[in-house]
């Protein structure tokens, strides 16, 4: 369908602004049909409208093709294409095959908010994903120490948890954000959005230290963000807890059980 074939007055009546519409054009590579716009709006509604439609759309598309920290242009380095969202499903299953998921510390309620505290990293060289899926056996760039950062974040989060500001927290560890969310939330699932400015595989499967998962009720959201600001800690809104299902950027990754007990 060409852009001229779309009645923009009808698009505006759906609540889609011109900037948001232009972003859809950029994401899809063609003028969207009304059905495609309706689907996007439904996905936005399902994620609780934590931001504007335009801001939410900006988080849907990942265009980063290279990581400067990983590739130095030498003959020994090769460009590794960033996987699309649906391709990350197979990566997640592969990583989960050899990870034993014990019992979660507590069963958290569906609908609770999920945050990641700490810097959003684009590094993934020293990870299960890099070794097993990309066959990177050497770490091109040594990661810096995060001990001081970790101790400070753990102290702040422990204080907030004891004060009932949040319900639970856990570090991002082996298998990266995706596997850590499984460990943290099982048997519950999660519906999360990834930031556009970093590689999707790095965001989901990177294992850089100094990042922590947090779950809290929506009623404490403003108080939590205020405390993060007072503590000068970065935090990234991820999404919400679901009942036994996993979604990433609106793509259905299936039930939690597929990852806790993957087929060999």
N, C-alpha and C positions, 0 to 999 in steps of 0.2 A: 504494500500500500504506500503510495507517495504521500509526502507531507501535505500536498494540496488537497488530497482526498479526505483529510480530517477536518471536521467542522470545529474550529477552535472555540466557538461560542459554547458548543456542547461540552467541550473539554473543561472550559472555565466553570460551567454549571456543575460539573462533578467536583469542583473544589481544587482543581489543579492550576496553579499559577503558571505564568509564562516561564519564570526561571526553572520551576520543577519540570515543566513540559520539555524545555530545552535539555535538561539533564537526562530525561528519559530518552530523548533522541540520541544523545551521546552514548548512553548505556547500550541501547538496542542496536544502534547503527541504522535504524530506519524509523519512519514515523509510526508511532504505535497505533494500533487499532483501539476501539473503545473497549473491547474485551480485555486487551492487554493492560490498559489503564485501570480497568475495574479490578483486575487481579492484583496489580500493584497497590491499589488503594486498600484492598482487603488485607494484604500482607502488612501494610502500614498499621491498619486498625488492630491487627492481631498482636502487634508488638507494643501496644499501649500508648502510642503517640508520645513517646518520651522526647521527641524532638519534632521539628517541622517536617512536613513531607519532603521539602527540598533537602533539608539536612539528612533525613533518613535515606533518601535516594543517593546522596553523595557517599553513603557507606555501603552501597550495594555492589559497586563495580571496582574491581581490582586491576590496575593497569601497570603496576610495577613489573618490569621484566628482569631487572638485574639488581644485585646487591653489591654496592661498591666495596663493602667490607670483605666480601667473599671472593670477588673476582678482580685480579690486578692486570688483566690484559695479556698475561703470559700464555705460552703454548700449553702449559699444564692446567690452565683454567678453562672451563667451557661454560657457556651460558646454560643455565638450567631454567627452563620455562616455568613460570608460575602456574600451578595447576588451577583449573576452574573449580568452582564450589563443588560440583558433582563429582569431580575426580578426587576430591579430598575424602569422600566417603570410603573409597577403596584404600586410601592411605591409612585412614583411621582404623579400618578393620585389620589391616596388616600389622599395625603397631600394637593392637590389642591382643593379638594371638598369643604373645609370650608374656603378657602382663597379668599377674594374679591380682584380682581386685578383692580385697577383704571386705568386711562389713563396713558400711559408712558409719561415721561417728554418731550421726543422728539422722532421723528422717525429717526433712524439711518440707514445709507446706508448699503446694503448688501456688503459683502466682507471685511468690516472693521475688524481690529484685536481686540481681547478680551484678557485682562489680569486680573488677580486677584492680587492686591497689599496687602501685609501683609503675615504673616506666613501661610503655608499650615498646617492646623490642622487635627489631627486624632481623635479629641474628638467629641462626639455626644450625651453624656448622657443627657444634659440639652437642649432638642430640641423637636420639634413637632414629629419628626420621632421616637425618643426614647419613647415618651409617647404613641403615637397612634399606632405605628406599632410593637414595641418591648415590650410595656407595662412596661417600667421601670419608676416607679412612684417616685423613690428617686434618687437623684444625688449622685453617690458613691464618687465623688471627686469634691469639689467646684472649680469652675473656678476662676482663678486669675483676678484681675482688669485690664482692658484694657483702662481706660479712657485717660491716658497720651498718649498711643500709638495711640488711635483713633484721638485725637486732633492734634497730629503731622502729621499723614497721611492726615487728612482732610485739614490741612493748606497747605501741599505740593500739593495735588491734586487740590485744589481750585486755587492755583497760576498757575499751569500748564494749567488748563482749561481756566482761564482768558487770558493766553498767547497763546491760540489756539494750545497748544501742544497736547491736547486731546479734543475729542468732548463731552464726557459725563462721569460721574462717579456716583456710588451709592454704599451704604453699602450692605454687605451680611447680611440678616436679617432673619425674620421668614420663615421657610421652607428651609433654607440653600441656598447653591449656586444655585441649580436648580430653586427653586421658585423665588429667587432674580433675576436671569437672565430673567425669564419670565416677572417679573415686569419691569425690566430695558429696555427690548428690544421690547416687544409686539408693533405692531403685527408681528414684525420680529422674526425669530428663531435663533438658534445657532448650531454650529458644534464644539464640544469641545472634548479634550482628558484629561483623568485623570491620575495623576502621579501614577506610579506603587507602590511606597513605602508606600502609605497610604491606609486604607480601602476605597473601592469605596463608600459605604454608608455614611461614615464619610465625605468624600470629597464633595459629592453631597448634603447631607442633614444636616450636622452638622451646628450649629448656633453660634459657638464661635465668639465673637466680635473681631474687629480689622482687618477685611478683607473687601476689597473694589473692586468693579468691575470697569473696565476702558475700554472705546471704543475709538479707534483712527485709523486714516488712515495709511496704510502701509508706506506711504511716511514719516511719523513722527516716525516710529518705532525706528530707531537708536537714535534719539534725546531723545525720551522718556526713553529708557533703560539707556542712559547716565545720565539723571536726576535722575533716580531711584538709580543708583550707587552713584552719588554725595550725594544724601539724605540718603544713607545707608538703603534703603528700599528693602525688598525682594519682588519679583514679580514673578508670574507664568503665562506663556503663556497658555491660555485656548483654543483658536481656532479663529473662524471667525463668523461673523453675516451672517445668511442665510435668504432666503425669505420664511418666514412662516413655516419652517420645523425645527425639532430638531433631532440632532444626538449626541450620546455619545459613544466615542470609536468606531466609525464607525457603531454603531447599530442605526437603524431608530426608533425614538420614536414617529414619526407621526407629524401631523400639530399642530401648536400652539393652534388652537381653541379647541382641545381636552382637553387642560389643563385649558384654561380660562373659559370654560363652560363644565366641566366634568359631565357625567351622574351620578346620585345618585344611 
